[in-house]
Every structure is written in structure tokens, then in C-alpha cells.
Amino acid sequence: MGEALQIAGYELVTARNGVEALAQLQQGPLPALILLDLNMPVMGGAELMRQQQKQPRLAQIPVILLSAEHNLVDAARSLGAVEGLRKPAELGSLLALVKRHTSVLGP
């Protein structure tokens, strides 16, 4: 997925887990969009979103949840994500969602 987004012209910053992602959000420039796996080690996507919403600087960043979970739509809605995308994601669908929710470089 990352490679497809880069080829499409998007700049990526990745994190191995929710703790690392939260630290990057707090320290670095804010992203236009967060693609977030619901199931991550150390801190999962749901907890990361709860932490994000507590911080006004981070709360306005739209989130697309990615997961193989059956209740993805409900999880996305209850956590405040703008979309939920089932894994494995079709690259065309991913690119369309990213384009819809960003105003950064891209097709």
C-alpha cells in the first residue's frame, strides 16, 4: 500500500505501532490524513484514536481505519474515523479514499 501511495505522489511517514505513531504525531508536522490499522502491537488503533481526540492539535486529522475485522464500519463510526477500509484493501479503493480526504499532492 505504501509503495502505491508513493507512486501516486503522496509522502508517507510510517509507524510500527500506536505508541510510535502518537509520538510522531506529537513531534512532527501534522499529516493531511492518517491511515490506521485497527490491530497494532503495543497500542492499537482504537486507543490511538482516543489519544488523538484528546489533543486539539491532532483531533482534526481525518483517519481512515484499515482492518480485516467484521465490525469495521461500526468501529470506524464509533471512533470518529472518516472511513473504514477492509483489508486486504484494493489499491484503487485506497487511492480513491485518500484522494477524497486529502488536499495534498496526488492524482
Backbone as XML, in Angstrom:
<?xml version="1.0"?>
<chain id="A" units="angstrom">
  <residue number="1" name="MET">
    <atom name="N" x="0.819" y="-1.196" z="0.000"/>
    <atom name="CA" x="0.000" y="0.000" z="0.000"/>
    <atom name="C" x="0.859" y="1.254" z="0.000"/>
  </residue>
  <residue number="2" name="GLY">
    <atom name="N" x="1.882" y="1.238" z="0.835"/>
    <atom name="CA" x="2.742" y="2.402" z="0.920"/>
    <atom name="C" x="3.393" y="2.741" z="-0.400"/>
  </residue>
  <residue number="3" name="GLU">
    <atom name="N" x="3.860" y="1.723" z="-1.090"/>
    <atom name="CA" x="4.511" y="1.937" z="-2.379"/>
    <atom name="C" x="3.532" y="2.520" z="-3.392"/>
  </residue>
  <residue number="4" name="ALA">
    <atom name="N" x="2.316" y="2.027" z="-3.394"/>
    <atom name="CA" x="1.299" y="2.538" z="-4.321"/>
    <atom name="C" x="0.993" y="4.005" z="-4.021"/>
  </residue>
  <residue number="5" name="LEU">
    <atom name="N" x="0.928" y="4.365" z="-2.761"/>
    <atom name="CA" x="0.679" y="5.759" z="-2.394"/>
    <atom name="C" x="1.841" y="6.657" z="-2.797"/>
  </residue>
  <residue number="6" name="GLN">
    <atom name="N" x="3.057" y="6.172" z="-2.620"/>
    <atom name="CA" x="4.222" y="6.962" z="-3.016"/>
    <atom name="C" x="4.263" y="7.151" z="-4.539"/>
  </residue>
  <residue number="7" name="ILE">
    <atom name="N" x="3.969" y="6.106" z="-5.276"/>
    <atom name="CA" x="3.939" y="6.200" z="-6.738"/>
    <atom name="C" x="2.873" y="7.207" z="-7.171"/>
  </residue>
  <residue number="8" name="ALA">
    <atom name="N" x="1.775" y="7.272" z="-6.422"/>
    <atom name="CA" x="0.698" y="8.213" z="-6.734"/>
    <atom name="C" x="1.051" y="9.646" z="-6.325"/>
  </residue>
  <residue number="9" name="GLY">
    <atom name="N" x="2.189" y="9.833" z="-5.669"/>
    <atom name="CA" x="2.633" y="11.184" z="-5.330"/>
    <atom name="C" x="2.448" y="11.598" z="-3.893"/>
  </residue>
  <residue number="10" name="TYR">
    <atom name="N" x="2.039" y="10.692" z="-3.037"/>
    <atom name="CA" x="1.839" y="11.019" z="-1.627"/>
    <atom name="C" x="3.112" y="10.777" z="-0.831"/>
  </residue>
  <residue number="11" name="GLU">
    <atom name="N" x="3.365" y="11.653" z="0.121"/>
    <atom name="CA" x="4.501" y="11.496" z="1.027"/>
    <atom name="C" x="4.019" y="10.729" z="2.250"/>
  </residue>
  <residue number="12" name="LEU">
    <atom name="N" x="4.785" y="9.723" z="2.671"/>
    <atom name="CA" x="4.369" y="8.868" z="3.779"/>
    <atom name="C" x="5.319" y="8.976" z="4.960"/>
  </residue>
  <residue number="13" name="VAL">
    <atom name="N" x="4.748" y="8.819" z="6.136"/>
    <atom name="CA" x="5.503" y="8.594" z="7.358"/>
    <atom name="C" x="4.856" y="7.363" z="7.973"/>
  </residue>
  <residue number="14" name="THR">
    <atom name="N" x="5.656" y="6.372" z="8.329"/>
    <atom name="CA" x="5.095" y="5.135" z="8.860"/>
    <atom name="C" x="5.486" y="4.948" z="10.317"/>
  </residue>
  <residue number="15" name="ALA">
    <atom name="N" x="4.716" y="4.125" z="10.993"/>
    <atom name="CA" x="4.982" y="3.773" z="12.384"/>
    <atom name="C" x="4.712" y="2.287" z="12.550"/>
  </residue>
  <residue number="16" name="ARG">
    <atom name="N" x="5.483" y="1.648" z="13.420"/>
    <atom name="CA" x="5.326" y="0.205" z="13.645"/>
    <atom name="C" x="4.211" y="-0.119" z="14.625"/>
  </residue>
  <residue number="17" name="ASN">
    <atom name="N" x="3.837" y="0.864" z="15.449"/>
    <atom name="CA" x="2.787" y="0.619" z="16.444"/>
    <atom name="C" x="2.158" y="1.948" z="16.833"/>
  </residue>
  <residue number="18" name="GLY">
    <atom name="N" x="1.127" y="1.871" z="17.655"/>
    <atom name="CA" x="0.399" y="3.071" z="18.049"/>
    <atom name="C" x="1.205" y="4.047" z="18.880"/>
  </residue>
  <residue number="19" name="VAL">
    <atom name="N" x="2.086" y="3.551" z="19.730"/>
    <atom name="CA" x="2.909" y="4.427" z="20.561"/>
    <atom name="C" x="3.842" y="5.246" z="19.665"/>
  </residue>
  <residue number="20" name="GLU">
    <atom name="N" x="4.475" y="4.578" z="18.716"/>
    <atom name="CA" x="5.361" y="5.266" z="17.781"/>
    <atom name="C" x="4.585" y="6.272" z="16.936"/>
  </residue>
  <residue number="21" name="ALA">
    <atom name="N" x="3.409" y="5.904" z="16.494"/>
    <atom name="CA" x="2.581" y="6.805" z="15.681"/>
    <atom name="C" x="2.194" y="8.051" z="16.469"/>
  </residue>
  <residue number="22" name="LEU">
    <atom name="N" x="1.780" y="7.871" z="17.716"/>
    <atom name="CA" x="1.388" y="9.007" z="18.548"/>
    <atom name="C" x="2.576" y="9.942" z="18.776"/>
  </residue>
  <residue number="23" name="ALA">
    <atom name="N" x="3.739" y="9.386" z="19.038"/>
    <atom name="CA" x="4.937" y="10.203" z="19.228"/>
    <atom name="C" x="5.250" y="11.008" z="17.964"/>
  </residue>
  <residue number="24" name="GLN">
    <atom name="N" x="5.134" y="10.385" z="16.803"/>
    <atom name="CA" x="5.389" y="11.093" z="15.546"/>
    <atom name="C" x="4.381" y="12.216" z="15.327"/>
  </residue>
  <residue number="25" name="LEU">
    <atom name="N" x="3.122" y="11.955" z="15.658"/>
    <atom name="CA" x="2.095" y="12.984" z="15.509"/>
    <atom name="C" x="2.369" y="14.167" z="16.431"/>
  </residue>
  <residue number="26" name="GLN">
    <atom name="N" x="2.807" y="13.897" z="17.633"/>
    <atom name="CA" x="3.052" y="14.956" z="18.609"/>
    <atom name="C" x="4.292" y="15.778" z="18.284"/>
  </residue>
  <residue number="27" name="GLN">
    <atom name="N" x="5.276" y="15.174" z="17.616"/>
    <atom name="CA" x="6.550" y="15.847" z="17.373"/>
    <atom name="C" x="6.668" y="16.483" z="15.996"/>
  </residue>
  <residue number="28" name="GLY">
    <atom name="N" x="6.138" y="15.833" z="15.008"/>
    <atom name="CA" x="6.395" y="16.261" z="13.644"/>
    <atom name="C" x="5.314" y="17.145" z="13.078"/>
  </residue>
  <residue number="29" name="PRO">
    <atom name="N" x="5.495" y="17.515" z="11.814"/>
    <atom name="CA" x="4.420" y="18.240" z="11.135"/>
    <atom name="C" x="3.188" y="17.342" z="11.018"/>
  </residue>
  <residue number="30" name="LEU">
    <atom name="N" x="2.036" y="17.957" z="11.041"/>
    <atom name="CA" x="0.795" y="17.172" z="11.001"/>
    <atom name="C" x="0.518" y="16.648" z="9.603"/>
  </residue>
  <residue number="31" name="PRO">
    <atom name="N" x="0.082" y="15.398" z="9.528"/>
    <atom name="CA" x="-0.285" y="14.836" z="8.222"/>
    <atom name="C" x="-1.670" y="15.318" z="7.794"/>
  </residue>
  <residue number="32" name="ALA">
    <atom name="N" x="-1.926" y="15.213" z="6.510"/>
    <atom name="CA" x="-3.251" y="15.547" z="5.982"/>
    <atom name="C" x="-4.258" y="14.450" z="6.302"/>
  </residue>
  <residue number="33" name="LEU">
    <atom name="N" x="-3.762" y="13.236" z="6.537"/>
    <atom name="CA" x="-4.617" y="12.070" z="6.729"/>
    <atom name="C" x="-3.832" y="10.988" z="7.457"/>
  </residue>
  <residue number="34" name="ILE">
    <atom name="N" x="-4.536" y="10.218" z="8.266"/>
    <atom name="CA" x="-3.930" y="9.065" z="8.933"/>
    <atom name="C" x="-4.603" y="7.803" z="8.406"/>
  </residue>
  <residue number="35" name="LEU">
    <atom name="N" x="-3.790" y="6.871" z="7.911"/>
    <atom name="CA" x="-4.271" y="5.527" z="7.581"/>
    <atom name="C" x="-3.888" y="4.668" z="8.771"/>
  </residue>
  <residue number="36" name="LEU">
    <atom name="N" x="-4.866" y="4.109" z="9.438"/>
    <atom name="CA" x="-4.627" y="3.480" z="10.735"/>
    <atom name="C" x="-5.164" y="2.058" z="10.780"/>
  </residue>
  <residue number="37" name="ASP">
    <atom name="N" x="-4.274" y="1.135" z="11.082"/>
    <atom name="CA" x="-4.678" y="-0.255" z="11.276"/>
    <atom name="C" x="-5.319" y="-0.356" z="12.657"/>
  </residue>
  <residue number="38" name="LEU">
    <atom name="N" x="-6.443" y="-1.004" z="12.720"/>
    <atom name="CA" x="-7.135" y="-1.158" z="13.994"/>
    <atom name="C" x="-6.351" y="-2.057" z="14.941"/>
  </residue>
  <residue number="39" name="ASN">
    <atom name="N" x="-5.678" y="-3.064" z="14.412"/>
    <atom name="CA" x="-4.936" y="-4.013" z="15.236"/>
    <atom name="C" x="-3.436" y="-3.810" z="15.067"/>
  </residue>
  <residue number="40" name="MET">
    <atom name="N" x="-2.835" y="-3.124" z="16.033"/>
    <atom name="CA" x="-1.392" y="-2.888" z="16.031"/>
    <atom name="C" x="-0.838" y="-3.332" z="17.383"/>
  </residue>
  <residue number="41" name="PRO">
    <atom name="N" x="0.441" y="-3.672" z="17.410"/>
    <atom name="CA" x="1.055" y="-4.026" z="18.691"/>
    <atom name="C" x="1.263" y="-2.785" z="19.567"/>
  </residue>
  <residue number="42" name="VAL">
    <atom name="N" x="1.491" y="-3.006" z="20.821"/>
    <atom name="CA" x="1.798" y="-2.004" z="21.844"/>
    <atom name="C" x="0.602" y="-1.108" z="22.139"/>
  </residue>
  <residue number="43" name="MET">
    <atom name="N" x="0.100" y="-0.366" z="21.151"/>
    <atom name="CA" x="-1.122" y="0.435" z="21.292"/>
    <atom name="C" x="-1.917" y="0.256" z="20.009"/>
  </residue>
  <residue number="44" name="GLY">
    <atom name="N" x="-3.126" y="-0.231" z="20.123"/>
    <atom name="CA" x="-3.962" y="-0.476" z="18.959"/>
    <atom name="C" x="-4.546" y="0.802" z="18.380"/>
  </residue>
  <residue number="45" name="GLY">
    <atom name="N" x="-5.171" y="0.668" z="17.234"/>
    <atom name="CA" x="-5.745" y="1.807" z="16.538"/>
    <atom name="C" x="-6.844" y="2.509" z="17.313"/>
  </residue>
  <residue number="46" name="ALA">
    <atom name="N" x="-7.679" y="1.768" z="18.017"/>
    <atom name="CA" x="-8.761" y="2.388" z="18.784"/>
    <atom name="C" x="-8.191" y="3.277" z="19.887"/>
  </residue>
  <residue number="47" name="GLU">
    <atom name="N" x="-7.189" y="2.796" z="20.601"/>
    <atom name="CA" x="-6.579" y="3.600" z="21.665"/>
    <atom name="C" x="-5.856" y="4.802" z="21.085"/>
  </residue>
  <residue number="48" name="LEU">
    <atom name="N" x="-5.180" y="4.629" z="19.963"/>
    <atom name="CA" x="-4.512" y="5.762" z="19.327"/>
    <atom name="C" x="-5.530" y="6.840" z="18.963"/>
  </residue>
  <residue number="49" name="MET">
    <atom name="N" x="-6.673" y="6.441" z="18.431"/>
    <atom name="CA" x="-7.706" y="7.423" z="18.089"/>
    <atom name="C" x="-8.239" y="8.126" z="19.325"/>
  </residue>
  <residue number="50" name="ARG">
    <atom name="N" x="-8.393" y="7.403" z="20.428"/>
    <atom name="CA" x="-8.844" y="8.045" z="21.674"/>
    <atom name="C" x="-7.824" y="9.082" z="22.134"/>
  </residue>
  <residue number="51" name="GLN">
    <atom name="N" x="-6.541" y="8.745" z="22.045"/>
    <atom name="CA" x="-5.483" y="9.685" z="22.424"/>
    <atom name="C" x="-5.450" y="10.878" z="21.465"/>
  </residue>
  <residue number="52" name="GLN">
    <atom name="N" x="-5.639" y="10.623" z="20.202"/>
    <atom name="CA" x="-5.661" y="11.681" z="19.194"/>
    <atom name="C" x="-6.777" y="12.678" z="19.497"/>
  </residue>
  <residue number="53" name="GLN">
    <atom name="N" x="-7.957" y="12.178" z="19.836"/>
    <atom name="CA" x="-9.111" y="13.046" z="20.078"/>
    <atom name="C" x="-8.956" y="13.909" z="21.338"/>
  </residue>
  <residue number="54" name="LYS">
    <atom name="N" x="-8.102" y="13.496" z="22.255"/>
    <atom name="CA" x="-7.859" y="14.271" z="23.479"/>
    <atom name="C" x="-6.966" y="15.479" z="23.231"/>
  </residue>
  <residue number="55" name="GLN">
    <atom name="N" x="-6.300" y="15.530" z="22.087"/>
    <atom name="CA" x="-5.335" y="16.587" z="21.803"/>
    <atom name="C" x="-5.852" y="17.458" z="20.662"/>
  </residue>
  <residue number="56" name="PRO">
    <atom name="N" x="-6.240" y="18.692" z="20.978"/>
    <atom name="CA" x="-6.844" y="19.560" z="19.958"/>
    <atom name="C" x="-6.005" y="19.682" z="18.682"/>
  </residue>
  <residue number="57" name="ARG">
    <atom name="N" x="-4.699" y="19.713" z="18.799"/>
    <atom name="CA" x="-3.824" y="19.846" z="17.623"/>
    <atom name="C" x="-3.962" y="18.641" z="16.691"/>
  </residue>
  <residue number="58" name="LEU">
    <atom name="N" x="-4.246" y="17.476" z="17.252"/>
    <atom name="CA" x="-4.320" y="16.237" z="16.475"/>
    <atom name="C" x="-5.749" y="15.833" z="16.115"/>
  </residue>
  <residue number="59" name="ALA">
    <atom name="N" x="-6.712" y="16.333" z="16.854"/>
    <atom name="CA" x="-8.092" y="15.848" z="16.744"/>
    <atom name="C" x="-8.721" y="16.066" z="15.373"/>
  </residue>
  <residue number="60" name="GLN">
    <atom name="N" x="-8.272" y="17.072" z="14.644"/>
    <atom name="CA" x="-8.899" y="17.387" z="13.359"/>
    <atom name="C" x="-8.331" y="16.603" z="12.176"/>
  </residue>
  <residue number="61" name="ILE">
    <atom name="N" x="-7.306" y="15.780" z="12.426"/>
    <atom name="CA" x="-6.721" y="14.993" z="11.337"/>
    <atom name="C" x="-7.667" y="13.845" z="10.997"/>
  </residue>
  <residue number="62" name="PRO">
    <atom name="N" x="-8.141" y="13.750" z="9.763"/>
    <atom name="CA" x="-9.038" y="12.645" z="9.411"/>
    <atom name="C" x="-8.306" y="11.302" z="9.450"/>
  </residue>
  <residue number="63" name="VAL">
    <atom name="N" x="-9.052" y="10.278" z="9.821"/>
    <atom name="CA" x="-8.495" y="8.931" z="9.947"/>
    <atom name="C" x="-9.305" y="7.966" z="9.085"/>
  </residue>
  <residue number="64" name="ILE">
    <atom name="N" x="-8.595" y="7.155" z="8.314"/>
    <atom name="CA" x="-9.207" y="6.022" z="7.614"/>
    <atom name="C" x="-8.729" y="4.777" z="8.333"/>
  </residue>
  <residue number="65" name="LEU">
    <atom name="N" x="-9.660" y="4.022" z="8.884"/>
    <atom name="CA" x="-9.316" y="2.778" z="9.575"/>
    <atom name="C" x="-9.175" y="1.650" z="8.572"/>
  </residue>
  <residue number="66" name="LEU">
    <atom name="N" x="-8.149" y="0.852" z="8.766"/>
    <atom name="CA" x="-7.920" y="-0.338" z="7.955"/>
    <atom name="C" x="-7.984" y="-1.549" z="8.874"/>
  </residue>
  <residue number="67" name="SER">
    <atom name="N" x="-8.724" y="-2.566" z="8.472"/>
    <atom name="CA" x="-8.816" y="-3.754" z="9.312"/>
    <atom name="C" x="-9.485" y="-4.891" z="8.555"/>
  </residue>
  <residue number="68" name="ALA">
    <atom name="N" x="-9.209" y="-6.094" z="9.010"/>
    <atom name="CA" x="-9.905" y="-7.263" z="8.498"/>
    <atom name="C" x="-11.089" y="-7.611" z="9.404"/>
  </residue>
  <residue number="69" name="GLU">
    <atom name="N" x="-11.296" y="-6.826" z="10.442"/>
    <atom name="CA" x="-12.388" y="-7.069" z="11.398"/>
    <atom name="C" x="-13.746" y="-7.000" z="10.703"/>
  </residue>
  <residue number="70" name="HIS">
    <atom name="N" x="-14.663" y="-7.819" z="11.159"/>
    <atom name="CA" x="-16.007" y="-7.838" z="10.579"/>
    <atom name="C" x="-16.808" y="-6.605" z="10.963"/>
  </residue>
  <residue number="71" name="ASN">
    <atom name="N" x="-16.523" y="-6.025" z="12.117"/>
    <atom name="CA" x="-17.292" y="-4.872" z="12.593"/>
    <atom name="C" x="-16.609" y="-3.548" z="12.254"/>
  </residue>
  <residue number="72" name="LEU">
    <atom name="N" x="-15.876" y="-3.496" z="11.154"/>
    <atom name="CA" x="-15.092" y="-2.324" z="10.789"/>
    <atom name="C" x="-15.949" y="-1.071" z="10.631"/>
  </residue>
  <residue number="73" name="VAL">
    <atom name="N" x="-17.071" y="-1.162" z="9.979"/>
    <atom name="CA" x="-17.926" y="0.012" z="9.767"/>
    <atom name="C" x="-18.382" y="0.572" z="11.102"/>
  </residue>
  <residue number="74" name="ASP">
    <atom name="N" x="-18.818" y="-0.295" z="12.008"/>
    <atom name="CA" x="-19.240" y="0.154" z="13.332"/>
    <atom name="C" x="-18.073" y="0.746" z="14.107"/>
  </residue>
  <residue number="75" name="ALA">
    <atom name="N" x="-16.921" y="0.109" z="14.047"/>
    <atom name="CA" x="-15.742" y="0.612" z="14.744"/>
    <atom name="C" x="-15.350" y="1.983" z="14.206"/>
  </residue>
  <residue number="76" name="ALA">
    <atom name="N" x="-15.329" y="2.136" z="12.911"/>
    <atom name="CA" x="-14.961" y="3.420" z="12.302"/>
    <atom name="C" x="-15.922" y="4.513" z="12.750"/>
  </residue>
  <residue number="77" name="ARG">
    <atom name="N" x="-17.190" y="4.210" z="12.717"/>
    <atom name="CA" x="-18.208" y="5.175" z="13.108"/>
    <atom name="C" x="-18.076" y="5.550" z="14.581"/>
  </residue>
  <residue number="78" name="SER">
    <atom name="N" x="-17.940" y="4.566" z="15.450"/>
    <atom name="CA" x="-17.888" y="4.835" z="16.888"/>
    <atom name="C" x="-16.612" y="5.566" z="17.304"/>
  </residue>
  <residue number="79" name="LEU">
    <atom name="N" x="-15.520" y="5.364" z="16.567"/>
    <atom name="CA" x="-14.254" y="6.017" z="16.908"/>
    <atom name="C" x="-14.103" y="7.390" z="16.249"/>
  </residue>
  <residue number="80" name="GLY">
    <atom name="N" x="-14.958" y="7.709" z="15.306"/>
    <atom name="CA" x="-14.881" y="9.008" z="14.643"/>
    <atom name="C" x="-14.014" y="9.022" z="13.399"/>
  </residue>
  <residue number="81" name="ALA">
    <atom name="N" x="-13.725" y="7.857" z="12.842"/>
    <atom name="CA" x="-12.953" y="7.796" z="11.597"/>
    <atom name="C" x="-13.837" y="8.257" z="10.437"/>
  </residue>
  <residue number="82" name="VAL">
    <atom name="N" x="-13.210" y="8.817" z="9.415"/>
    <atom name="CA" x="-13.978" y="9.276" z="8.261"/>
    <atom name="C" x="-14.391" y="8.130" z="7.348"/>
  </residue>
  <residue number="83" name="GLU">
    <atom name="N" x="-13.627" y="7.040" z="7.393"/>
    <atom name="CA" x="-13.919" y="5.868" z="6.558"/>
    <atom name="C" x="-13.340" y="4.628" z="7.227"/>
  </residue>
  <residue number="84" name="GLY">
    <atom name="N" x="-13.822" y="3.482" z="6.789"/>
    <atom name="CA" x="-13.244" y="2.203" z="7.152"/>
    <atom name="C" x="-12.992" y="1.427" z="5.872"/>
  </residue>
  <residue number="85" name="LEU">
    <atom name="N" x="-11.817" y="0.839" z="5.754"/>
    <atom name="CA" x="-11.469" y="0.084" z="4.551"/>
    <atom name="C" x="-11.022" y="-1.304" z="4.957"/>
  </residue>
  <residue number="86" name="ARG">
    <atom name="N" x="-11.707" y="-2.292" z="4.419"/>
    <atom name="CA" x="-11.443" y="-3.688" z="4.757"/>
    <atom name="C" x="-10.148" y="-4.173" z="4.127"/>
  </residue>
  <residue number="87" name="LYS">
    <atom name="N" x="-9.338" y="-4.859" z="4.937"/>
    <atom name="CA" x="-8.099" y="-5.471" z="4.441"/>
    <atom name="C" x="-8.388" y="-6.903" z="4.017"/>
  </residue>
  <residue number="88" name="PRO">
    <atom name="N" x="-7.750" y="-7.401" z="2.997"/>
    <atom name="CA" x="-6.787" y="-6.686" z="2.169"/>
    <atom name="C" x="-7.504" y="-5.672" z="1.287"/>
  </residue>
  <residue number="89" name="ALA">
    <atom name="N" x="-6.982" y="-4.457" z="1.267"/>
    <atom name="CA" x="-7.615" y="-3.361" z="0.541"/>
    <atom name="C" x="-7.251" y="-3.411" z="-0.934"/>
  </residue>
  <residue number="90" name="GLU">
    <atom name="N" x="-8.217" y="-3.134" z="-1.774"/>
    <atom name="CA" x="-7.979" y="-2.993" z="-3.207"/>
    <atom name="C" x="-7.338" y="-1.628" z="-3.401"/>
  </residue>
  <residue number="91" name="LEU">
    <atom name="N" x="-6.212" y="-1.582" z="-4.110"/>
    <atom name="CA" x="-5.437" y="-0.351" z="-4.229"/>
    <atom name="C" x="-6.232" y="0.797" z="-4.846"/>
  </residue>
  <residue number="92" name="GLY">
    <atom name="N" x="-7.065" y="0.512" z="-5.802"/>
    <atom name="CA" x="-7.890" y="1.565" z="-6.395"/>
    <atom name="C" x="-8.818" y="2.201" z="-5.374"/>
  </residue>
  <residue number="93" name="SER">
    <atom name="N" x="-9.406" y="1.385" z="-4.521"/>
    <atom name="CA" x="-10.290" y="1.899" z="-3.465"/>
    <atom name="C" x="-9.511" y="2.741" z="-2.470"/>
  </residue>
  <residue number="94" name="LEU">
    <atom name="N" x="-8.332" y="2.258" z="-2.093"/>
    <atom name="CA" x="-7.490" y="3.003" z="-1.163"/>
    <atom name="C" x="-7.124" y="4.363" z="-1.741"/>
  </residue>
  <residue number="95" name="LEU">
    <atom name="N" x="-6.651" y="4.386" z="-2.978"/>
    <atom name="CA" x="-6.248" y="5.646" z="-3.605"/>
    <atom name="C" x="-7.426" y="6.607" z="-3.735"/>
  </residue>
  <residue number="96" name="ALA">
    <atom name="N" x="-8.599" y="6.090" z="-4.045"/>
    <atom name="CA" x="-9.784" y="6.939" z="-4.156"/>
    <atom name="C" x="-10.146" y="7.559" z="-2.810"/>
  </residue>
  <residue number="97" name="LEU">
    <atom name="N" x="-10.064" y="6.779" z="-1.724"/>
    <atom name="CA" x="-10.370" y="7.308" z="-0.401"/>
    <atom name="C" x="-9.346" y="8.343" z="0.039"/>
  </residue>
  <residue number="98" name="VAL">
    <atom name="N" x="-8.081" y="8.063" z="-0.207"/>
    <atom name="CA" x="-7.036" y="9.012" z="0.163"/>
    <atom name="C" x="-7.240" y="10.325" z="-0.594"/>
  </residue>
  <residue number="99" name="LYS">
    <atom name="N" x="-7.499" y="10.230" z="-1.872"/>
    <atom name="CA" x="-7.723" y="11.441" z="-2.679"/>
    <atom name="C" x="-8.931" y="12.217" z="-2.157"/>
  </residue>
  <residue number="100" name="ARG">
    <atom name="N" x="-9.996" y="11.517" z="-1.801"/>
    <atom name="CA" x="-11.218" y="12.164" z="-1.319"/>
    <atom name="C" x="-10.978" y="12.932" z="-0.021"/>
  </residue>
  <residue number="101" name="HIS">
    <atom name="N" x="-10.091" y="12.420" z="0.822"/>
    <atom name="CA" x="-9.923" y="13.000" z="2.157"/>
    <atom name="C" x="-8.650" y="13.825" z="2.339"/>
  </residue>
  <residue number="102" name="THR">
    <atom name="N" x="-7.974" y="14.127" z="1.246"/>
    <atom name="CA" x="-6.770" y="14.964" z="1.358"/>
    <atom name="C" x="-6.814" y="16.084" z="0.328"/>
  </residue>
  <residue number="103" name="SER">
    <atom name="N" x="-5.998" y="17.053" z="0.588"/>
    <atom name="CA" x="-5.817" y="18.121" z="-0.396"/>
    <atom name="C" x="-4.326" y="18.288" z="-0.701"/>
  </residue>
  <residue number="104" name="VAL">
    <atom name="N" x="-3.560" y="17.204" z="-0.452"/>
    <atom name="CA" x="-2.120" y="17.223" z="-0.691"/>
    <atom name="C" x="-1.823" y="16.728" z="-2.086"/>
  </residue>
  <residue number="105" name="LEU">
    <atom name="N" x="-0.546" y="16.615" z="-2.407"/>
    <atom name="CA" x="-0.146" y="16.099" z="-3.718"/>
    <atom name="C" x="-0.802" y="14.775" z="-4.006"/>
  </residue>
  <residue number="106" name="GLY">
    <atom name="N" x="-1.061" y="14.540" z="-5.207"/>
    <atom name="CA" x="-1.641" y="13.270" z="-5.613"/>
    <atom name="C" x="-2.390" y="13.462" z="-6.908"/>
  </residue>
  <residue number="107" name="PRO">
    <atom name="N" x="-2.888" y="12.373" z="-7.447"/>
    <atom name="CA" x="-3.577" y="12.456" z="-8.740"/>
    <atom name="C" x="-4.888" y="13.219" z="-8.661"/>
  </residue>
</chain>
